[in-house]
Amino acid sequence: MMEERGLSISHTTIMRWVHQYGPELDKRIRRHLKQTSDSWRVDETYIKVKGQWMYLYRAVDSKGNTIDFYLSKTKDQKAAKYFFKKALQSFHVSKPRVITVDKNPAYPIAIEQLKKEKSIPGGMRLRQQKYLNNIIEQDHRFIKRRIRSMLGFKCFDTATSILSGVEAMHMIKKE
C-alpha cells in the first residue's frame, strides 16, 4: 500500500508500528464496541513464545463478539481469575448470566472465588460442556491464522503487544 504511493518502508519499521500502536488501538476501540450479551464462552488456546507454550485466554459472547483476551505464562486458577476480572472491567461488557467453559479445572475455582468477592453475580451459572464452546473454538481460528505466519514470538512483551493489535483488528472486523 505504501509502495503504491512511492514510499519505501522496511518491514522492521512496520513491526515497530505494530508494537507501538497495537496496544493503543486496543485501548481506543474498547469504548466504541457494542454491548455484549450476558452469555459468555471462555476458552484458552496455546501460543508459542520463545519456544515455550503460553496460554491465550479469550472470551466471546453468544453472538461471537469478543469480550476480552489475556496472554498468560500459566494455565492455573490464578490466571483464570485475573482474566475474568479483566473481562468484567471492560466498558462494553454486561455482567454474565451464563459462562460456558471447557473441562479446565481452573475455571470453577476462579469463578467461585469471584462469587465470594462479589465480582460476579451469585446466580451466575457455569456450564462445563465441550460442545457448547464451538463459537470460541471457531473464533480462535482467525487469531491463529494471523499468528501462524509469524512462526512464534521471541519475547513475551512483544507477543502481548502484537496480540493486542491483532485482537483489536479482529474486533473491528466483527463490528
C-alpha positions as CSV (number, residue, x, y, z in Angstrom):
1,M,0.0,0.0,0.0
2,M,2.8,2.4,0.9
3,E,4.8,1.4,-2.2
4,E,1.9,2.4,-4.4
5,R,2.3,5.9,-3.0
6,G,6.0,6.0,-3.7
7,L,7.2,5.2,-0.2
8,S,9.7,2.5,0.6
9,I,9.3,1.3,4.1
10,S,11.2,-1.5,5.8
11,H,9.4,-4.5,7.4
12,T,11.1,-3.6,10.7
13,T,9.5,-0.2,10.6
14,I,6.1,-1.7,10.2
15,M,6.8,-4.1,13.0
16,R,7.8,-1.2,15.3
17,W,4.5,0.4,14.4
18,V,2.6,-2.7,15.3
19,H,4.4,-2.9,18.7
20,Q,3.7,0.8,19.4
21,Y,0.2,1.2,18.0
22,G,-1.3,-2.2,18.6
23,P,-2.0,-1.7,22.3
24,E,-3.1,1.9,21.7
25,L,-5.6,0.8,19.1
26,D,-6.9,-1.8,21.5
27,K,-7.5,0.8,24.2
28,R,-9.2,3.3,21.9
29,I,-11.7,0.9,20.3
30,R,-13.0,-0.5,23.5
31,R,-15.4,2.3,24.2
32,H,-16.8,2.1,20.6
33,L,-17.7,-1.6,20.8
34,K,-21.3,-2.6,21.1
35,Q,-22.7,-4.1,24.3
36,T,-22.1,-7.8,24.7
37,S,-24.8,-10.4,25.6
38,D,-24.9,-12.0,29.0
39,S,-23.9,-15.5,27.8
40,W,-20.2,-15.9,27.6
41,R,-18.0,-18.6,26.0
42,V,-14.5,-18.8,27.6
43,D,-11.5,-20.9,26.4
44,E,-7.8,-20.8,26.1
45,T,-5.5,-21.6,23.2
46,Y,-1.8,-22.2,23.0
47,I,0.7,-19.8,21.5
48,K,4.5,-20.4,21.3
49,V,6.6,-17.6,22.8
50,K,10.4,-18.1,22.8
51,G,10.0,-21.9,22.3
52,Q,7.6,-22.2,25.3
53,W,3.9,-22.7,25.1
54,M,1.9,-19.8,26.6
55,Y,-1.9,-19.6,27.0
56,L,-4.1,-17.0,25.3
57,Y,-7.3,-16.8,27.3
58,R,-10.2,-15.5,25.2
59,A,-13.9,-14.8,25.8
60,V,-16.7,-14.2,23.3
61,D,-20.4,-13.7,23.8
62,S,-23.2,-15.9,22.3
63,K,-23.2,-13.7,19.1
64,G,-19.4,-14.1,18.7
65,N,-18.4,-10.6,19.8
66,T,-15.0,-10.6,21.5
67,I,-15.3,-9.7,25.2
68,D,-11.6,-9.8,26.2
69,F,-8.3,-11.7,25.9
70,Y,-5.3,-12.3,28.1
71,L,-1.9,-13.9,27.4
72,S,-0.6,-15.8,30.4
73,K,2.5,-17.9,31.1
74,T,0.5,-20.3,33.3
75,K,-2.8,-22.2,32.9
76,D,-4.0,-22.2,36.5
77,Q,-6.8,-20.7,38.6
78,K,-4.8,-17.5,39.4
79,A,-4.5,-16.7,35.6
80,A,-8.2,-17.6,35.1
81,K,-9.3,-15.4,37.9
82,Y,-7.2,-12.5,36.6
83,F,-8.7,-13.0,33.1
84,F,-12.3,-12.9,34.4
85,K,-11.6,-9.8,36.5
86,K,-10.0,-8.1,33.4
87,A,-13.0,-9.1,31.3
88,L,-15.5,-7.8,33.8
89,Q,-13.9,-4.3,33.8
90,S,-14.3,-3.6,30.1
91,F,-16.8,-0.8,29.1
92,H,-18.8,-2.8,26.6
93,V,-19.3,-5.9,28.8
94,S,-22.6,-6.8,30.5
95,K,-22.5,-9.0,33.7
96,P,-22.6,-12.7,32.7
97,R,-25.7,-14.8,33.3
98,V,-24.1,-17.9,32.0
99,I,-20.4,-18.7,31.3
100,T,-19.7,-21.8,29.2
101,V,-16.2,-23.2,29.6
102,D,-14.4,-26.4,28.6
103,K,-13.3,-29.0,31.2
104,N,-10.3,-27.0,32.5
105,P,-10.4,-27.4,36.3
106,A,-9.1,-23.9,37.0
107,Y,-12.3,-22.2,35.8
108,P,-14.8,-23.4,38.5
109,I,-12.3,-22.5,41.3
110,A,-11.7,-19.0,39.8
111,I,-15.5,-18.4,39.4
112,E,-16.2,-19.5,43.0
113,Q,-13.6,-17.1,44.3
114,L,-15.0,-14.2,42.2
115,K,-18.5,-15.1,43.5
116,K,-17.2,-14.9,47.1
117,E,-15.6,-11.5,46.3
118,K,-19.0,-10.4,44.7
119,S,-17.3,-9.6,41.4
120,I,-19.7,-11.9,39.6
121,P,-23.4,-12.2,40.5
122,G,-24.2,-15.2,42.8
123,G,-26.9,-16.5,40.4
124,M,-24.5,-16.8,37.5
125,R,-24.4,-20.4,36.0
126,L,-21.2,-22.1,35.0
127,R,-21.6,-24.7,32.2
128,Q,-18.7,-27.0,31.6
129,Q,-19.6,-28.5,28.3
130,K,-17.2,-29.1,25.5
131,Y,-19.5,-28.8,22.5
132,L,-21.2,-25.5,23.5
133,N,-17.9,-23.8,23.1
134,N,-17.8,-24.2,19.3
135,I,-18.3,-20.4,18.8
136,I,-15.0,-19.6,20.5
137,E,-13.2,-22.5,19.0
138,Q,-14.0,-21.2,15.6
139,D,-13.0,-17.7,16.7
140,H,-9.6,-19.0,17.7
141,R,-9.0,-19.9,14.0
142,F,-8.8,-16.3,12.9
143,I,-6.3,-15.3,15.5
144,K,-4.2,-18.4,14.9
145,R,-4.2,-17.8,11.2
146,R,-2.6,-14.3,11.8
147,I,-0.1,-15.7,14.3
148,R,0.9,-18.8,12.3
149,S,2.7,-16.8,9.7
150,M,4.9,-15.2,12.4
151,L,6.4,-18.5,13.3
152,G,6.0,-17.8,17.1
153,F,7.2,-14.9,19.1
154,K,10.6,-14.1,20.5
155,C,9.5,-12.1,23.6
156,F,6.5,-12.2,25.9
157,D,6.1,-8.4,25.9
158,T,6.1,-8.1,22.1
159,A,3.7,-11.1,21.9
160,T,1.3,-9.2,24.2
161,S,1.5,-6.0,22.2
162,I,1.2,-7.8,18.8
163,L,-1.8,-9.8,20.1
164,S,-3.4,-6.6,21.3
165,G,-3.3,-5.2,17.8
166,V,-4.4,-8.5,16.1
167,E,-7.3,-8.9,18.6
168,A,-8.3,-5.2,18.1
169,M,-8.4,-5.5,14.3
170,H,-10.4,-8.7,14.7
171,M,-12.9,-6.9,16.9
172,I,-13.2,-4.1,14.4
173,K,-13.7,-6.6,11.6
174,K,-16.5,-8.3,13.5
175,E,-18.4,-5.0,14.1
